[in-house]
Amino acid sequence: MQKVRLSLAAPGMKLAKPVTNKRGMVLYGAWAVLTKEIIACLSDMGVEQITAEGHPQDTGDAGKNLSQHIDELYSRFKYVEGDPLMSKIKGFLLERLRERADEA
């Protein structure tokens, strides 16, 4: 099971969780199999992400090394440098990046 940007969704994928709109109304239930039409419909409704069954997809960042990920993280947090909460979040994400690098 993985979260997938709708732009990366493909016909034949199976939903692992229901897709809901902003008000919580179920648009498509879990286990629904995606078609081109369903993907287009979800896109028209403003859905940006789904949770699909299966193995993780290549999202394009596999070629980045740990140093590149860390540089990107610092770049994303540069405008909130003095915020204690954001510093904690950045620290958590930095720790998670290092754990993922150790797992690989």
C-alpha positions as CSV (number, residue, x, y, z in Angstrom):
1,M,0.0,0.0,0.0
2,Q,1.3,3.4,-0.9
3,K,0.2,7.0,-1.4
4,V,0.4,7.9,-5.1
5,R,0.0,11.3,-6.7
6,L,-3.0,11.1,-9.1
7,S,-0.7,12.3,-11.9
8,L,1.2,9.0,-11.4
9,A,-1.9,6.8,-11.1
10,A,-2.4,4.2,-13.9
11,P,-5.4,2.2,-15.1
12,G,-5.5,-1.2,-13.4
13,M,-4.3,0.1,-10.0
14,K,-6.5,-0.9,-7.1
15,L,-7.5,1.5,-4.4
16,A,-6.4,0.5,-0.9
17,K,-8.5,3.1,0.8
18,P,-11.6,5.0,-0.2
19,V,-11.2,8.2,-2.1
20,T,-13.2,11.0,-0.5
21,N,-13.9,14.6,-1.4
22,K,-13.2,17.6,0.9
23,R,-16.4,17.1,2.8
24,G,-15.7,13.4,3.5
25,M,-18.1,11.9,0.9
26,V,-16.8,8.7,-0.6
27,L,-16.2,9.1,-4.3
28,Y,-14.7,5.6,-4.9
29,G,-14.5,2.8,-2.4
30,A,-11.5,0.7,-1.4
31,W,-10.7,-2.1,-3.8
32,A,-12.0,-0.2,-6.8
33,V,-9.9,-0.7,-9.9
34,L,-8.8,2.5,-11.6
35,T,-9.7,3.2,-15.2
36,K,-8.7,6.1,-17.4
37,E,-12.2,7.5,-16.9
38,I,-12.0,7.2,-13.1
39,I,-8.6,8.9,-13.0
40,A,-10.0,11.7,-15.2
41,C,-13.0,12.1,-13.0
42,L,-10.9,12.2,-9.8
43,S,-8.7,14.8,-11.5
44,D,-11.7,16.9,-12.4
45,M,-12.9,16.8,-8.8
46,G,-9.6,18.1,-7.6
47,V,-8.2,14.9,-6.0
48,E,-4.5,15.1,-5.9
49,Q,-3.5,11.8,-4.2
50,I,-4.8,8.3,-3.7
51,T,-3.8,5.3,-1.7
52,A,-3.2,2.3,-3.9
53,E,-2.4,-1.4,-3.3
54,G,0.8,-2.9,-4.5
55,H,4.5,-2.2,-4.3
56,P,5.9,1.4,-4.2
57,Q,6.3,3.1,-7.5
58,D,9.3,5.0,-8.6
59,T,8.5,8.6,-7.8
60,G,11.7,10.0,-9.4
61,D,13.9,10.6,-6.4
62,A,15.6,7.2,-6.4
63,G,18.7,8.7,-8.0
64,K,19.3,11.2,-5.1
65,N,21.8,10.4,-2.5
66,L,21.5,11.3,1.2
67,S,23.5,14.5,0.9
68,Q,21.1,15.7,-1.9
69,H,18.1,14.9,0.2
70,I,19.5,16.7,3.2
71,D,20.3,19.8,1.1
72,E,16.8,19.8,-0.2
73,L,15.4,19.5,3.3
74,Y,17.5,22.5,4.5
75,S,16.4,24.5,1.5
76,R,12.7,23.8,2.2
77,F,13.1,24.9,5.9
78,K,15.3,28.0,5.3
79,Y,12.4,30.5,5.6
80,V,11.3,29.2,9.1
81,E,14.8,28.9,10.6
82,G,13.9,30.5,14.0
83,D,10.6,28.6,14.6
84,P,11.1,26.0,17.3
85,L,8.2,23.8,16.0
86,M,9.6,23.8,12.5
87,S,13.1,23.0,13.9
88,K,11.7,19.9,15.6
89,I,9.9,18.9,12.4
90,K,13.1,19.4,10.4
91,G,15.0,17.4,12.9
92,F,12.5,14.5,12.7
93,L,12.7,14.5,8.9
94,L,16.5,14.6,9.0
95,E,16.5,11.6,11.3
96,R,14.1,9.8,9.0
97,L,16.2,10.5,6.0
98,R,19.3,9.0,7.7
99,E,17.3,5.9,8.8
100,R,16.1,5.4,5.2
101,A,19.7,5.7,4.0
102,D,20.8,3.1,6.5
103,E,18.0,0.7,5.4
104,A,19.1,0.9,1.8
